[in-house]
């Protein structure tokens, strides 16, 4: 997830990460098809170990590979592997942007850093409860689930608190209205913001920042994200990501034209214009030029 957010997949197969979950989903069919007596005993073992158990006749093993005994260990290893990879990627990103881990002003990096710390706490909580209550206890799972629920509610509250929805008078029965109908921006304000957007993009080349975001651009302009989004939509007939892609593709075309000796690879071009993913760069470039970067370069220098 972190790697995808930082746009560093570089053609890797995302579906590979779902293989363990899909395998476990299939494997859990074995205990699911067991008798009611087996399911009762499983409930008693985790909830009321002091109760008596029923006799069970197995027609097929509930754990043919003997994996369920080690499910907690597998879970811990998976948690630690992904957390370790996330920390390495995040630290590299901080270093590449010359940002301090705990003193950065980059909003996206702050969110990713805090999320990573939350997941570190989840692992500590999981490990501590398993050591204290035993590997067979479900207490750790309950505490982890409770903490994840807290994270979801806290994130939802933050999103809702920053939303403009509650600042407008509307209800579920209201008819749709123009997105910016109640905007306080005058035409003069819009032109002023548009000029600032163009300067930031064309002079300062904000689009080359591979962590470019609407909130980041708005911060650079000292304007609200809502107003910047409105101006881009109304004055340029684009959304922020289309605007970003347009500038990146045009800059890439300029770099290709200047690179007559073909020293730059497609990956290097992608990075120079703000992409860390070759595939994302190719998709965007082809969308606006009907050619891949390689095809576009070939068309220029083989005429």
Secondary structure, DSSP 8 states (H G I E B T S, - for coil): -HHHHTT--TT--GGGGGHHHHHHHHHTHHHHTS-HHHHHHHHHHHH-TTS-------SS-S-TTS-GGGHHHHHHHHHHHHHHHHHHHHHHHHHHTT--TTT---HHHHHHHHHHHHHHHHHHHHHHHHHHH-TT-SHHHHHHHHHHHHHHHHHHHHHHHH-SGGGS---TT-----TTTT----HHHHHHHHHHHHHHHHTS-GGG-TT--HHHHHHHHTS-HHHHHHHHHHHHS--HHHHHHHHHHHHHHHHHHH-TT--S-HHHHHHHHT-S-HHHHHHHHHHHHSS-HHHHHHHHH--
